[in-house]
Amino acid sequence: MSAMNFGSKSFKPRAPDKGAFPIDHFGECKIFKETFMKCLRDNSFDNSKCRLQSKDYLECRMENQLMAKEPMEKLGFKDLIDPPPSQSEGDTKP
């Protein structure tokens, strides 16, 4: 019988595919998650009423490298993003 060599190949971790979130082991976004979950419970799990909390939670996850950074427009939050201020807005010159 030949000896099996399990050490010949090493496991190389890779980033999760889109939609797979790593666990927040250090609780960096716990407050945002709890706020979102409370909103869902308070609104009979109607997630359309908790979009702002959902956006905040996803932003926290991106800032803490718990998910890949994506533009919020691509995640369905285009309507919740403040438009950039127009240059003429701050002008007081006649």
C-alpha positions in Angstrom: 0.0 0.0 0.0 1.3 3.4 -0.8 1.2 6.2 1.7 -1.4 9.0 1.0 0.2 12.3 0.9 -2.4 14.9 2.0 0.2 17.6 2.4 1.0 17.9 -1.3 -1.8 20.3 -2.1 -2.5 23.2 0.2 -5.9 24.9 0.6 -5.9 28.4 -0.8 -8.9 30.5 0.4 -10.5 32.8 -2.1 -13.0 35.6 -1.7 -16.6 34.6 -1.8 -18.7 34.9 -4.9 -21.1 37.9 -5.1 -24.0 37.2 -2.7 -22.0 35.1 -0.3 -21.2 37.2 2.8 -18.4 36.4 5.3 -19.5 36.4 8.9 -18.9 39.6 10.8 -16.8 37.9 13.5 -15.8 41.1 15.2 -19.3 42.7 15.2 -18.2 45.7 13.2 -21.6 46.1 11.6 -23.7 44.6 14.4 -25.5 47.9 15.2 -26.5 48.4 11.6 -27.7 44.7 11.3 -29.8 45.1 14.5 -31.3 48.3 13.3 -32.2 46.7 10.0 -33.7 43.6 11.8 -35.7 45.8 14.2 -37.1 47.8 11.2 -38.1 44.5 9.5 -39.9 43.2 12.7 -41.6 46.6 13.2 -42.9 46.6 9.6 -44.1 42.9 9.4 -40.9 42.1 7.4 -41.8 44.4 4.6 -38.3 45.2 3.4 -39.4 48.0 1.2 -40.0 50.1 4.4 -36.4 49.4 5.6 -34.4 50.3 2.5 -32.4 53.1 4.3 -31.4 50.7 7.1 -30.5 48.0 4.5 -28.3 50.6 2.6 -26.5 51.6 5.8 -25.8 47.9 6.7 -24.4 47.2 3.2 -22.3 50.3 3.3 -20.9 49.2 6.7 -20.0 45.8 5.3 -18.3 47.3 2.3 -16.3 49.7 4.5 -15.1 46.8 6.7 -14.2 44.5 3.8 -17.0 42.1 4.6 -18.2 42.3 1.1 -16.9 43.6 -2.2 -17.3 47.3 -2.8 -20.1 48.0 -5.3 -21.7 51.3 -6.3 -25.0 51.7 -4.4 -26.8 52.3 -7.7 -25.8 48.8 -8.7 -27.3 47.4 -5.5 -30.7 49.0 -6.1 -30.3 52.2 -4.0 -30.1 54.8 -6.7 -33.1 56.6 -5.4 -31.6 56.9 -1.9 -28.3 58.5 -3.0 -27.9 62.3 -2.7 -27.3 63.8 -6.1 -24.0 65.7 -6.3 -24.5 69.4 -5.7 -24.7 71.4 -8.9 -22.1 74.0 -9.4 -24.6 76.8 -9.9 -26.3 76.0 -6.5 -23.5 77.5 -4.4 -22.9 80.5 -6.7 -24.0 83.8 -5.4 -22.5 85.8 -8.2 -25.0 87.7 -10.4 
